Structure formats: C-alpha cells, structure tokens
C-alpha cells in the first residue's frame, strides 16, 4: 500500500470532514468515463437506468449503479491509488459499499439539500467514506459540492421533517452549524473529494450551460456493519465487495445512539425524499421498523 494522501490532506480530512485531491486519475481515464456517460445519457432505454429530472424528463439526474453499466467504472472504483488513499483514512480492510453517478445537467440540475450520508446509512461505526470523482470541471457556477467544514464533529444532526426522516437538514443554523464554515469544493475534472459520512454537504441547482457529472463510489471499513436494512439501504448489501484486507469476524461498535431513517413512506432516492415526492401518492408504506433509534 502506498501513501497517496499527504499528511496535510489527512489532517484536513480529520479536521474539516473532507479534502479535495488532484492527480489520482489520468486525464484519459476521466475522458473515457465521460464518453461512457454520454453514451448512457443518449440511450433509448434511459428511463430504465436513470432517474429523470422533474423539470425535464428527457434528462437524467442520476444514473443507477454505474459499476453495473460499464467496466470503466469498476476500474475507477477499484483503482489501487484510490483504494490506497481510502485505506489511509478508514484502515486497511476496505469494502466497496455502493456506487452512483449524479449528472447535474445544464439549467435543470436538481438541488441537493443539506444532509449527512450517515443519516441514510447508519453503521456500527463511522469508518465510512464517499469519494466524489468529478468528471467535469466543477465550480460554484455549475453547482459544485458544498461542505460545512467541521460539521462532522457535531455528530448526527436532525434530518426529521414532520416527525419522520426527511432526508435533509432543513436549516444549518437550527442544528448549530455556522454557515460561515461552508466551503465550495471546486476542482478540475479528475479531482476527488473525500467525504466523511457525518459532514454536512449540499449542492445547488445547476444554472450554467455546463454539465457537472460526478461518479461516487462509497467505501467502509470491513468491520463497519449496517444497523438499518430498510428498503433504500438493504439493496446495497448484496453487491458490497471486499477490495482490500481481510473480512471482519466481528462488528466494531461505537457507543451511542443513532437515529434510524424511518420515513413516512418508502423512497428510492435522496432526491425523492428531500422533495417529498415519496408522499405524493398518498400512501405511507411500511419501512419494516418500529423503533426510531438503535443503541450500539
């Protein structure tokens, strides 16, 4: 295992909950991935592999499970330099948990409200990590990721709306996060944002004339196990894959209580629950759980 991240980058991740790193991927790899995305977005069966933008159903806002669509995404997610960097942050035993690809098309790219990933996928410990790999240059203009630096040190914040899990932090200030800590994670195509599962983050609507596509493979330590198996979380587990090290023989548990993401109705994506679209059919389908928190 090599050291990809510098000491300063690791310290930034520990202190701020994120770091932006360049130089892990060659330009030709990113160009190849962009070409695959272009082909997927022009597919006549786009509706079967992507979630549409509400403002324009001919455009996608998310491509489901990109590692199942083309080997190029498998190669990126399992790239040795990327996994070296991940291991520097969460330990040597690394599991690929899931992947997704957010598209952010020009003019209509959906808002992502403030949230913490751990709220959606609580585990026995916090050694989880999302990597956001920019396939296009990302700036404030085309809605780059925004992060509330240091918010991961405040623990799991409320994501409730009307007494149920709503998938979003309705106000940073209401949960004690100083808005002056918000940082725009800008970077050229090929940049990788390493994101702590408890750091609050968001992105705005893309009002520019440029795409902001990002491939997101997410990882966890092998001894971090899910404590919630509701419909939106359970589908990840059959495809979880040990990439490095040894499988765990025990779950490592951190003390405390994690609120579970018990929604008023089942949902398929972050966008759907944040927008309240999961409630529009009037149903409140059971998520299969009755307790609202688990103590570990």
DATA-V900240 format. One record per residue. SS is DSSP state (H for helix, E for strand, - for the rest). OMEGA is omega in whole degrees, 0 to 359 (* if undefined). Layout:
SS_OMEGA + SS_OMEGA
//
This chain:
-_179 + -_176 + -_181 + -_181 + -_176 + -_177 + H_181 + H_179 + H_178 + H_178 + H_177 + H_178 + H_181 + H_184 + H_188 + H_181 + -_179 + E_167 + E_181 + E_188 + E_176 + -_172 + -_179 + -_183 + -_176 + -_182 + H_185 + H_178 + H_180 + H_178 + H_179 + H_179 + H_178 + H_179 + H_178 + H_179 + H_178 + H_180 + H_179 + H_182 + H_178 + -_182 + -_176 + -_178 + -_183 + H_183 + H_181 + H_184 + H_184 + E_174 + E_186 + E_171 + E_180 + -_182 + -_182 + E_186 + E_177 + E_181 + E_181 + E_172 + E_177 + E_172 + E_182 + E_171 + -_183 + H_179 + H_175 + H_183 + -_182 + -_183 + H_180 + H_180 + H_173 + H_181 + H_179 + H_182 + H_183 + -_181 + -_187 + H_179 + H_178 + H_180 + H_173 + H_181 + H_178 + H_181 + H_177 + H_185 + H_183 + H_178 + -_190 + -_182 + -_192 + E_176 + E_170 + E_186 + E_180 + E_173 + E_174 + E_181 + E_179 + E_192 + -_182 + -_180 + -_180 + -_173 + -_185 + -_183 + E_189 + -_172 + -_167 + E_182 + E_180 + E_179 + E_172 + -_182 + H_183 + H_179 + H_180 + H_187 + -_179 + -_181 + E_181 + -_173 + -_189 + -_181 + -_173 + E_185 + E_171 + E_173 + E_179 + E_184 + E_182 + E_175 + -_174 + -_171 + -_182 + E_179 + -_176 + -_182 + -_180 + -_168 + -_174 + -_176 + -_174 + E_184 + E_172 + E_187 + -_178 + -_183 + H_179 + H_181 + H_178 + H_178 + -_182 + -_184 + -_182 + -_174 + -_183 + E_172 + E_181 + -_174 + -_179 + E_173 + E_181 + -_175 + -_182 + -_171 + -_189 + -_178 + -_178 + -_184 + H_180 + H_179 + H_173 + -_178 + -_180 + -_182 + H_179 + H_179 + H_185 + E_182 + E_173 + E_181 + -_179 + -_178 + E_177 + -_176 + -_183 + -_176 + -_177 + E_174 + E_175 + E_193 + E_177 + E_185 + -_181 + -_178 + -_180 + -_181 + E_183 + E_168 + E_185 + -_175 + -_178 + E_181 + -_181 + -_176 + -_183 + -_172 + -_166 + -_183 + -_182 + E_176 + E_187 + E_167 + E_182 + E_187 + E_174 + E_171 + E_184 + -_181 + -_172 + -_184 + -_179 + E_173 + -_179 + -_182 + -_174 + -_188 + H_184 + H_182 + H_188 + H_184 + -_179 + -_193 + H_181 + H_183 + H_177 + -_190 + E_175 + E_181 + E_183 + E_176 + -_186 + -_174 + -_182 + -_174 + -_178 + -_175 + -_175 + -_187 + -_174 + -_180 + -_177 + -_180 + E_178 + E_173 + E_180 + -_182 + -_180 + -_183 + -_179 + -_176 + -_180 + -_181 + -_184 + -_183 + -_174 + H_181 + H_185 + H_183 + H_179 + H_180 + H_183 + -_183 + H_181 + H_181 + H_190 + -_179 + -_177 + -_182 + -_174 + -_184 + -_180 + -_174 + -_174 + -_180 + -_182 + -_176 + -_182 + -_173 + E_177 + E_178 + E_179 + -_*
//
